[in-house]
Amino acid sequence: MIRPLVVALALTLSATGAWADPWDDCAHADPDRSIRGCTQIIERGKRESRKNRAVAYTNRAMAYHDKGEVDRGIAAGSLKLRGRMAGWLPARRRPRRLTEVRRPTYPDGYDIAELGTFKK
């Protein structure tokens, strides 16, 4: 009784793609399937080689292009590149607070409690 259920479950999962290889999905012609497969590969991180991750990023960017979401592909790639470049920089010795940034409208800085339309 259990054996037919196991076989039916295995056939159902294989037909729905639940056991599909991410590399097959990443190289697929359907953009949505390709994006899903490439994202799975990218999320593996260090378990994939740098070359494989680069291929997955490229395939995902091409899938976004084919889907017509070029801006989303560029944004995702840019954020990843920024993260890698920031990793090469030395760590900050002290935090940079936006309240300490010199602004032309507040030459002497500002206190957040004093901002707003109502004076206290």
N, C-alpha and C positions, 0 to 999 in steps of 0.2 A: 504494500500500500504506500509506503513512504518513498520507495524508489521512483514510481511514476511522478510523484510530486516534485522530487528533486530534479528529475529530467525536465519536467515542464518549467520549473523555475529557471533552470540553466538556459533553456531555449528562449524564455522570455527576456532574461537579462542580456543575452547575447544579441537578440533582435533589437532591443532598445538602445544598444550601444553602451550599456553600463560597464561592460568589461572591455570596451574598445581601447586600443593602444593610443595614447595621446599623440604619438608621432604620426599615426595614420590620420588622426583628426587634424593635426597641425598642417599636413600637406594636402588636405582635402580641398576641393574646388568650392564648396559651400563656405562663404565667409563666416557665418555664425559658428559653424562647426570648427573651422580653422582657428578662429579666435579662442574658442573654448579649449581646444587641444593645446595650442601654443601657450595659453595662460597656465595650464596645468604643468607644462614643462618648465616654464619660467619660475613658477612657485616652488619647484623642487629645489631650487637654489644650488648649493654646492654639490648636490648629488649628481648634477649634470655638468658636463665639461663646459668650459667657456665657449668653445666653438659651437656646441649644441645649443647653448642659451642664445648665442648671437644669431644662429639660424632661426630659432623660435621667435626672437624679437623681430627679425626681418620678415618672416612669414606672417606674423601678426600684424605688422605695419602694412603689408601688402593686402591682407584681408580687410583691414579698416579702409584702405584705399578702394578696394573693389566694392565695399559696402557703401562707399560715398561719405565716410566719416574720416576724411583726411585730417581734419583739425584734431580729432580725438587721438589718432595715431601719433601725430606730431607732439601733442601735449604729453602723452604717456612716455614717449621716447625722450623728450626734453627733461622731464622730471627724473627719469632714471639716470640720464647723463649728469644732471646737476648733483644728484646724490653721489655718484661716483667721484665727481670732481671735488665735492666738499669733503669726501673721505680722504683725499690726498692732502688737504690743508691741515696745518697744525691746529690743535685744539685751542679755543679761546682761553685766555688767562682769567678773564672776568666777563660776565655776561654783558651783552649790549642791549640796553633797554631803549625802547622807542621813545620814552619820555626824555631820554638824554640826548636825542638827536637834535641838532640845531635846525630850527625851522625859521623861515623868513617872517612868518606871521607871529611867532613867539620867540623873539631874539634872546630873551632871558630864560627860556624854558617855560614850563607851565606845571601847575599842580592840578591833578585830575579832579580834586574836590572843588576847585574854583571854576571848573568849566560848566557851561550851561547858560540858560537864559535867565535864571533866577539867582539873585545874590542872597547869600545866607547871612 
